[in-house]
Amino acid sequence: MGSALDILQSVHPPRAAFLDYLLGHTTGKPFEPELQRAILLEALEAFSSLTQPGQIKHLPFRWAEDDSWKDGVMNDGDTRTPRHDTPQYQTEEDRILAEQNNPEACGVCETAA
């Protein structure tokens, strides 16, 4: 999945799903779990239905009613949230659920760290 079509096209993935959203929002808008789920389900469907190497499915979701948001992105520079070395969660509830569902750290991650 990606939000930069030129990069997806240049790396020639076996198959890909493109979402025309702000960089850093590849799986949807923050705090909109229904939308995030719909995007992921559409992308997963694409990964199973695309048959030709290099095919890219353009997902049918829009960031806004029109494309004027792109003008600001191009002129305002990179406004994404900084990257972190530790997991970041949308809410405290998300953190608790994630930790409950995976109480032990990944053995591979512990080895690599």
N, C-alpha and C positions, 0 to 999 in steps of 0.2 A: 504494500500500500504506500502511496505517496501523494504529496500535495505539490510537487514540482514536476510538471509533465516533461520538461526538457531533460531532467535528470533520469526519470524513468525510461524515457526513450533512448538515452545514450548508454545506459548500463545493460540494455537488452535482457531484462529478466525473463525467465521462462513464461511467466504470466504476471500481470499486475492489475491493481485497481487504483485508479486516479480519482482523488477527491479535490475539487477546485475550491479549497479552503485556505485560510491563512496558514503559512508554515508553522509547524508546531501543533496543529490541530487536525492531524491526519485521521483521527477517529471521531471527530465531531467537536461540537462546542462544549465548553466546560459547564457542568451542572445541568446537562440535558441528557440524562441516562437513556431515555426512550430513543432519542435521535442517535446517540452513540451505538445503541444496540441495533437499530435499523441499518446504520452504515456498516457495521461489522457483519451483519447477516447478508447484506447485499454483496460485500466484498468476498465473503466465504463462498457464496453462490458463484461468483465470477471465477474464483479459483478452481472450482470443479467443472464449470461449463466452458471455459476458454480451451480451445483445442489446438491452436497454432502457436508455436514458440514466438515469444515476443509480443503477443496480443496484450492490449491494455484496455480494460473496461473503464469507461468514464462513468462514475457513479452519479446518479440523478439527483443529487442534493445540492442546494444552493446556500451559500453563506448569507446572502441578502437578496432582496427583491431585484436589485440590479447589480451591475458590476462596478459601481462607483467606489466600493471599498478598496478595489485594486489600486486606484489612484493614490490613496493615502499610504498604502503599503509601499508603493514604489518611491514615494517622496519622503516618508517618515523614517525609513531605514528599518533595521531589525528591532522589533519591539517585543520579541518573544521573552518568556520567563527564562531566567538563567538556568543552565543545566546544573544538576546536583549529583554527587556521588552516591547519595542515599535515596531510597524510594520517597516519592512525594505523593501525597494523597489529596483528593479534592476536599474531603471532610475527615473529621476524626472518626466518624462511623466507618468510613471506607478503610482507614488504617486498622481499626479493631477487627473488622471482618476479614481483611487480608491476613492478619496475623493469626486469627483463629483458624482459618482454612489452611494455613501453612505454618504450623508452630515450629517446625524445625527448618533450619537454614538448608539450602541446597548444597549437597556434598561437593558438587562440581565447583560451585561458587566459592566454597570455603577453601578448596584446593587451589583455585586460581588466585585467591586473595593474598 
